[in-house]
């Protein structure tokens, strides 16, 4: 996956997928359980950070590690969506497959 080729979903679209309110989606973004960016003035969430009708487990903690280590929100999001040689996939895909410890280990090394 490439951040430039990522599928982006609007807040209302995410709310519908999660069967919740747009306000709850905004709170998930504030809590870093979901990450996104503004595109042409509208905020969108990366679809890769959703799994089976829920925010992808491990995103918030991984984002915290990177943010505490000096990464910005855009850099953190791009890192999650970019293929990583050591993982063999993107960190988001590795989280989807339950490889949270491995993803966090790499994030901690990068954040030093």
N, C-alpha and C positions, 0 to 999 in steps of 0.2 A: 504494500500500500504506500502511497505517496500523498503527503498532505495536499498537494495540488490536485490530486485525483480523488480525494475523499468525498463521500456523499455527505452533504450538509442538510440538516433538518431544522426548520424553524421551531421556536418555542411551542406554538400551538400544535405542530406536528408531533413533537416529542410528547407533549401532554396527552395527545390522543393515543400514541403508542404505549405510554405508561399507564393509561387509564387514570389520569390524575388532572389536576388543574395547572394552568400556566404558572400560577404563583408557586406551586410546589416545584415545578421544573426550575424556576428562577432560584429557589432556595437550594436545590441540588447543585446548580451552577455556583452559587455563593459558597457552598460547602466543598466545592471542587470534586464532587462525585461525578459531575459531568463538566466537560470543557468545550469551549467553542470560541468563535471569533465573529467579529462584525465583518460582513461582506456587503459592500455598497450601502452601509449604514444600518443594516439589519443584522441582529445577532442570530447566529446559527450554531447548533451543537453538532459535533462530529458523530455521525451514525455509528461509527466503529466503536464508540464508547457505550453502546447499548447492547444488551444481550438477553434474549428471551423475555422481553418486556420489562427489563430492569436496567438500572445503571450497571455498567460492568464493574464487578467486584475488584477492588484493589486500585482503582484509579485515584481516589482521594488520597490514600496514603502515599502512593508513588508520586503524585503531584506535590505533596507536602515535602517529601524528601528533596525533590528537585528544586522547588521554590526556596526552601531553607538553605539550599546550597548555592543560591545565586541565580538560578534560571528564572527567566520571566515567564509569564503565562503563555505567550506565543511560543517560546522555545520549548516549554514543557509539552504543550499540545503537539508541536511538530515532532518532538522526540518520541512521543507515544505512537505517532502515526507513520514513522519512518522505519524502514527495514533496518534491522540491527544484525550485523554479521554474527555476533556471539550468540544471539538467540535463534538465528536462522529465519526469523519472522519479525514483524513489528512488535514492540512491547505490548500494544493493545491486543494483538492476536495471542501473544503469550499469556496475558492475563485471562483472556477468554478460555484458554486451555488449562487454567489453574496453576500457572507457573509464576505465581506472585513472588515467591522468595527469590527466584532467579532474576526477575525483573527488578526488584528492589535492590538486590546486591549490585547490579550494574548501575542503577540510578545513584546509589550511595557512592560508588567509585567516581562517577561523573561529578557529583555534587561536592567533592572534596576540594 
